[in-house]
Amino acid sequence: METSIAWNEDICIAEIRKFCKLDEISESLMCSATNQMNLSARAYHRILKLARTIADLGGSETIQPPHLAEALQYRPKLMVN
């Protein structure tokens, strides 16, 4: 079966489970980040796709915790006054 994905941004939600699999440590990191940063489902998926891109650029077949950490760094910080 051939996929029609040209770019990681084209990954649909159903394909995220296939292309953005996380190991136990990465899953724990994303769970903590989701709770601490109050991430929406959309933000969660966007971070996974960005982490996939970072992993691809690094030549990694899997998303590792450093890839997730870098993707999370790019999230805008909310300023509370």
Buried (B, 14 or more C-beta within 10 A) or exposed (E): EEEEEEEBEEBEEEBBEEBBBBEEEBEEBBEEBBEEBEBEEEBBBBBBBBBBBBBBEEEEEEBBBBBBBBBBEEBEEEEEE
